[in-house]
């Protein structure tokens, strides 16, 4: 399968955030084969699509609980811990495995329509969740949620994901669209010993470990009192050293940041959820300056409440500017890279998040027939990037390809009927209320 996409502007999301003019993206057997000016492109015998607008890599959502579209709007005015205990966990206890598929299917549809081709999900019932992702045509890093709560011992949960990885491998499915990982929930739902044991299993398999860290001030007071901070607890427990993704990570000290830099712990920065739940504002610039890999996450659609990574990019940049009182603290290009290349790096994936030869051909087409682009694509590079990030966002996402296969056409998903997916969520949500 060979596909050439041509557009007036291509954003490969290389480290310099280059703006290519009159350029093409060649996808052969699912992976990018060439990106560059059409004038320099090699001969091509496959399908050629000439598009208006902008091409960029599929966005990477580094932290989500997408099946929670079933719970969207519940407890929306509660702080984090009350929201969990009073609204989320009681409703989730009523969920059936098939409900997870219903929720994830609509979540995947919503993300694809927003240009998000990959999400890192921490949730339950992985077989149903990954089946929904395969049906929609997107990618997922599924982190099996592991907690130690009354009636929910942690070890069987950890053993289950270990058996699955050992049976099917770390990545599988068409175009390796499924990756399995471990999702120990947090240091306040698991002991240090349990976290350490789970980390050993993950490292032995090269698997990602996803964990919530320091989301709010109140959640891990006991852990900070006994260990100084959650990152120090993770270091002392032997959790760090492999592929580790630290979700939220709002309240980190300079010493904590150095620990993360030492072990190259990835951070999933979730500014929308953190501001809505009044959890705090992460010092994003300090993480980046220290060399910590940082990507963006939406968190769950019951705490955000959308799955819009362009919105997260804008909010991350705006908060970085206002908290530092420095309008240069985060440029439009920096925000775009967080949503693409940065997200892939935070997940420990070098095959996503950029349009470079060898990476998967996950491509987003943004139409520019919109007031946001009234100044035209012949404007200077910085202005084109600014109009994409600050003014347009997801509303002009028109087409999306995953591994060269079209999964969104003219704004609607091609594999799943969006309205049917919405009706499925509506029926389940009525039972969970």
N, C-alpha and C positions, 0 to 999 in steps of 0.2 A: 504494500500500500504506500503510495507516494502522493504527497500534497504540497503544492507551493502556494503560499498566501502572500499576496503583494498589497502594500499599502503605502500611502504618502509618508507615514511616520511609523517607525518600529522602535519600540523601547525594549532592548534586550535585557535591561536591568543588570548590566555588568557593574562592577564596583564604582565606576565613574558615572553611572546612570547616563550613558551616551544616548543621544537622540539621532537615530539614523533616518535619512531622508530618501524617499523613493526606493524602498528596500523590500526584501523578500525574506520569508521564513520557509525553509524546506523541511518537511517532516517525512522521513522514510522509515518504514517499519516501526512507527510509533515514536521515534526519537528524532530530535533536531539534527539535521545533516549540514545545514548552512544557514547563516544569518548575515545579511549584509546588503550593500547596494545592489539593485537589480543589474546595474551595468557590469558588475564584477561577478555575477552569479554564474555557476557552472551550467552547462546544458541540462535541460530537465525534460523528461518524457511523461511525467505523471499529470494528475489533474492540477490546473492552475485556476486560482480564484483571485480576481482583481477586486479589491475592496476599497471603499473610502475610509477615512478616519485613521485610527491608531491601533496597532497590534502590540500586545504586551504579554508577559507570561501569566499563567494562571496564578491567582493569589493563594497564599498559604495561611490557613487559619490554625494557629499553633495551640489553641486551647478552646474546646467547646464541649457542651453536653447537649448536642442537637436534638435528641429525642424529647427534650423538655419543651419543644414547641407545644406539646400536649398540655403544658402547665403555664403557658404564656399568659401574663397578666395577673397571676395569683400572688397575693402577698406583696404587691408591688410597692407598697409604702412602708415596708418593715426593714429594719437594719439586718445585717447579714445573719447573725446567729438566730434571731427570732424568725427570720424568713426561712431558714433551714428547718428549725425545729417545729414551727407552727404551720408552715404552709407546704414546703417542698417534701420533706421526708414522709409525713402522713399520706400525701397524695401518691408519692412514688411507691409506697407500700401496697397500694391497690393495683399497681400496674401488672399486667400479664406479659409474658414474653412477646406475643404478637403485637402488643401495644408499642413496644420498642421499635419494631419494624415500621409501623405506621408513622410514628413520630420522626424516625430517622429519614424516611423516604421524603417527607415534606421538607425536613431540614436540608437534605441534600439538594432538593429542587430549588429551595430558596437561595442556597449558597451558589449554585451554578448560575442562576439568573443574576447574581451579584458578582460574577467573575471569580468566585472561589472554587478552585478545582480540587484542593486537598484540605482536609481538616484532621486535627488530632483530637480524638474523642475519648473522654473518660466516662465510661458508663457500664451498664450491665447487659447481659444477654447478647454476647458478641455475635453469635451466629445470625440472629435476627437483624442486628444492626448492620453487619457487613453485607448481608444479603440485600438490604435496602440500598446500600451504596453501590453495589454491583448493578442493581436494577436501574439506578439513576445515571450511572456512567461516570461517577466521580471517583476520587481516591480517599482513603482513610488510613490513619494510624490509630488502630483501636487499642486503647488502654483499658484492660479489664479492671474495673474499680475494685479495690481491696480495702476492706474496713474491718475493724474489730469492735463489734457492737453486740449488745444482748441479742442472742438468737442468730447472730451473723459472725461466726468465728472466721478469722482471716485466712488461716492456712488452707482450707479447702478452696477458697477463691484463688489463692496463689497457685495451688497445685493444678487447678483446672486450666489456667492460661499456660502453665508450663507444659502440660500434656498436649495442648493444642499446638504450641510452637514446635514441640518435638515431633508431632505427627505431620503437620502440613508445612513446616518451615516458617521463617520469619516473614517472608513476602511471598504472595501467591496471587492467583487469579489472573484474568486477562490484563496484560501490560503491568503486572505487579501492582495492581491497584489496591491491594489489601496488605497492610503491615500490622503485625501483632506486637503488642507491648504490654508492660506491666503498669498498673495504675494505683499504687498505694495512695490512698486518699490524702493523708496528711499526718503530721507528727502529733496531732491531737486526737486522732482516731486510731493510731497504731503506736505500739511501744518502739523505742529505739532498736530493741533486739529484733522485732518483727521487720522493721524497715531494713535493717542490715541483712537479714536472711533473704528478703525479696530482692535486694540489690545484687546479691551474689548470683541468684538465679538469672537475673537480667544480664549481668556482665558475661556470664558463661555462654550466653546465647547471642551476644551482640545486640540485645534488645534495648529499646528506649524505655526509660523509667519516668513516668509522669507523676508529679506530686504537687499538691497545693502547699505553698509556703507564704507565711506572713501576709495573708490577704488583708486582715484587719488587725488593729491593735489588740482587741479583746480576745481573739480566738486562741492564741498560744502563749498566754501569760505564764502558765505553769512551765512550759517548755523553755521559755526565756529565763525564768527564775532558776531552773536547774542546770541549764547548759550555756546561758549567756545569750543565745539566739538560736533560731531554728537552723540556719546554715551551719553553725558550729555543731549542733546536735547531729545533723546529717553527716558532717565530716567525721565526728567521733564515732558514729555508728557504722562507718564504712560504707555509706550510701554513695558517696561521690567517687568519681574515677572512671565510670563508664559513660554511656549516653544518658544524661539526666536532663529532664525538662522541668524547670521550677515555675509553676503557674502562679501568676499574680506578682508575688515578690515585691510587695509595696513597701514594707517597712524593714529595709535592710540598712545596716550601718556601713560605714566605709570599710570596716574590717570584714564584714560579710561579703561585700562586693569583691574584695581581694580573694577571698576563699573561692568565690564563683569563677573569677578570672583564672585562678590557679588550676582548677579542675575543668575549665571550659564548660561550666554548667549553662545550658540554654535557659533563657527567660521568656515566658509567654506573657507579654504585657497586655493587660485587658483594661484600658482606660474607661471604656463605656460602662462596664459592669462595676468597676471600682468607684466611679463617681456616682452612679445610681444608688448603690448600696452604702454610700458615704464611707467607704473603706479607706480612702486616702488616695494620694497622688504619688506614684512611684517616681523617684529621681532618675528618669530615663537617661538623661544626658550623661550622668555619672557612670551608668552601666556601660554605655557605648564607649565612653572615653577610656574605661578600664579594659576594654577588649572583650567584654562578655557578649556572647552571641544573643541577640534579642530579636524576637519576632512579635507579631501582634496576634491577639486572640479575642474572639467575641465573648467568650464564656458562654453560658447557656442562654437560650432565648427566653428564659423566664427571669433572667436577672439583667438583661441588657436593654431592650428586649428584641433586637433584631440580629441577623447574621450578616452584617454589612461591614466588610473589612476596610473598604474605603472610608467609611465613617470613623472606624478606629484609627486609621492613619491620620486623618485630619485632627481628631481629638488628641491623639498622642502628641502631634506636633504643636497644637495650640497650647496644651497644658505645659509642655516643655518650655515654650516661649514665655508664658505668663508667670510660671513659678520662678524662672531665672531672670525675668524682666529683661530678656535678651531676644530681640526679634530674629537674630541669626542662629539661635540655638538649634533649630530644626527646620531645614529647608523642605520644599515640596519634594525634591529628589530624595532626601533622606527618608521622608515619610513613605514614599513609594517603595524604596528598597526594604524598609521594615516589613511591608506587606508581601514581599516577594522573596528576594534573595535572603533577607535576614531571617524570615520564617523558616526557610529550608535549613539554614545554618543552625538555628536554634534546635531543630529536630534531628540534627546530625545527618541530613540528607544532602548529598551533592548532586542529585539527579533531578531536582525540582527547583522552582523559584526563579529560573532565568532561561532566556532563549540563547542557549549555547550548544554547540555540537556535542552530542552524547547525552544531553539531558532529555527527559521526556518531552514530547511535543504537546504540552498543555498551553494553549494559546487563547487569549481573549481579544475580541474585536470590539472597540469602542467607536460608535458612530458619532460624528461631530456635527450633525445637523441639529444644533441646539444653541440657544443664546450663550451658553458657557464658552462656546468656541467661535463666537461671532467675529473675533479678531483674526481668525484664520489659522491654518496650520503652517503658513509661511512666516508666522511670527517667530521671534527669537526662541531658542531652545528653552530657556528658563520660563518664558511666558507660556509655551505649550504645556510644560510640566505643571506650572502653577494652575492653569485652567483645568487640567485633568484632575489634580488633587484637591484644589480648593473649591472649584466651581462646579465640576461635573459629577465626579464620583460614579456611583453604580447606575444612575438612571439611564445612561446611554450605552450600557453593555448590551450589545446586539447579538453576538455570536460567540460561542465557546467550543473549543475542541479539547479533548483529553486523549493523549497519545495519538493525535491526528484524526480522531473520530469526533464528528460534530455531535455535541450533546445539548447545545442551545442554538436555535435558529430564529432570528428576528425576535429575540427576547423571550422565547418560550422553550422549555425543555423538549427534546425530541424523543426521549425514551419513556417519559412518564407524563401522563395527563395531569397537569397542575391542579385542575379543579377537582378531579377525583381524589387526588392526594389530600386536598384541603377538606373534602367531605369525610374522608377517613379519619382525619384528626378531630373534626367536629364531633363525630360519633363517639370516639373514645373519650374525649375531654368531658362530655356530658356525664359519663359514668364516673369519672374521677373527682368531680366536684363534690 
